[in-house]
Amino acid sequence: DTGVSQDPRHKITKRGQNVTFRCDPISEHNRLYWYRQTLGQGPEFLTYFQNEAQLEKSRLLSDRFSAERPKGSFSTLEIQRTEQGDSAMYLCASSIQLENTEAFFGQGTRLTVV
Amino acid sequence: SQQGEEDPQALSIQEGENATMNCSYKTSINNLQWYRQNSGRGLVHLILIRSNEREKHSGRLRVTLDTSKKSSSLLITASRAADTASYFCATVGGGNKLTFGTGTQLKVEL
């Protein structure tokens, strides 16, 4: 296992189009997180899964955003009707238990909405 | 939303010098973690300190935690050019997620 993988690494899309990102966590990790990061800022929490259950969603996650983790393994984050304000780095992380250990992050997907 | 502030926002030092970054947070925590991020890349975990610990060391890193002041500091000793990166503190509370600070951009010059 080589760590958390995200695909694609870069995505340029026109405003109004839908985009979908994929995250493959470390296989034995039951928790999976999505974060968004804009230039010069720290990552902001979007949502998290424990196995296939989505346990928390940030208020940042508007109705245009949806995340799934259908079999408790990989996850997808979809943004519908993209807006220029959606341009950011989308980071995925996985962990066992943050109360005792760290999260492992993927390299991120950089989204540019033109 | 961000948990708190990091100070300074940017720090430039010479190779061999020590770098100190401070982090403040707002709510009670289970633990506090420090991460490093090279430009445009993912985050790499550096060190974790639990709420009942006051100081922790890992190689050239020293982290302190003061829960009464809701603050932490990260000291990097004998810095190297390869330490150039952004450094973030992140807290874990009851919500089972990391809440990040705003980050410190460290530049180590030769």
Interface residues (C-beta under 8 A of the other chain):
Chain A: V4 R31 Y33 Y35 G40 Q41 G42 P43 E44 F45 Y48 Q50 L55 E56 M89 L91 A93 L98 E99 N100 T101 E102 A103 F104 F105 G106 Q107 G108 R110
Chain B: S1 Q2 N30 N31 Q33 Y35 G40 R41 G42 L43 V44 H45 L48 F88 A90 V92 G95 N96 K97 L98 T99 F100 G101 T102 G103
